[in-house]
Amino acid sequence: MWFFSSSEIIFGEDALSWLSGFKGKRAMIVTDQNMVKMCYASRVQDSLAQAGIESRIFADVEPDPCLDTVQRCADAMTEYEPDWIVGLGGGSCMDAAKAAWFMYERPDVELEAINPMQEFGLRAKAHLINIPTTAGSGAEVTAAAVIKDTQAMRKLEMASREIIADYAIIDPSFSAQMPPMLTADTGIDALTHAVEGYSCTWANDFTDGLCLQAARMVFKYLPQAMEPGPEQLAAREKMANAATIAGLGMTNSHIALAHAMGHCLGTIFHLPHGRVTGLCLPYTIEFNTRGEVGRYLDLVNILGMCAEGEAEAGMIFATAVRELMRRIHLPLSLVEAGVSEVEFRTQLEGICERAMMDTSLVTTRRIPTWDELIKLFEYAYEGRRVDF
């Protein structure tokens, strides 16, 4: 037995105006300093004010938010007592909003204890709205949040259907001004969600169509969103939608090996999440295909390519991913990403230990042995195609 869960999604031009007719008393907006400087936070406050809702801003979220930040945010919520939490920003802001909201609701439960099998009774104090300002993480609709434990040098992965936002507002004006590098990093993140949501062992009839459509949209619109011109704004809106569609598909199936590798690489080498998981993706596609457990034929077909069976499809699709990444100027190896060989070799065993504990491995079609995982990281470092 499985469940399909979704936020109520408000999308399209001027979607933010929906807030002006909202009902509530107080809202805590969880965001970062960039969102304040760009006046995005004030835009949300203005819409809430039109609905007669008071609001306060917590704007201290950093990239890959840490436990201390989340605790301070939860303390601010306890002091203010909001009945609505608004996560505004990229995946880091929305993940921080989810985690802090959980701590506000259930201060008696450690974040590490959050799991999809237990009921926690959220929404006794507040509900959650997410407003993404990037087009990639899908965090606006997912049942997960990733918080960094700086002392243990690892990422805590929370997962519960209860932390899915009540509402997600996908207003394309928020992501229209993203710089090219951020557009690429977040866009490839959306593709990785779509591909792993489709190819993991928990893929199902309800998520397959979402993941395939999201992958199709990323391949078509991400390069256009990177280039200046009349098509750019329309492409950015499509990418905003694609990211949410991929998040919806992925959160109702799961992620897999590229995320297990990317989570620990990003923590150790301070690489953006989307960039490093996207970097790992073609290697994991080839690894699955070599093990004769790939599920990439339909993904090849949506690109208008032909393949005779999964063995050929996996290799074609891995090449297509690399070509897309090259087109949007993303690194294809850890060397290109700027990781030094000395640092890589020094950290390799610790990286593998963390990857082996990552929950993403549970739904990977071909779970690597220790030796295979070492080789995968080495191939990803050097940029070698997987041949085992």
Summary of the structure (lengths in Angstrom):
residues: 388
radius of gyration: 20.0
end to end distance: 34.9
largest distance: 61.2
contacts: 1466
relative contact order: 0.11
helix: 55%
strand: 11%
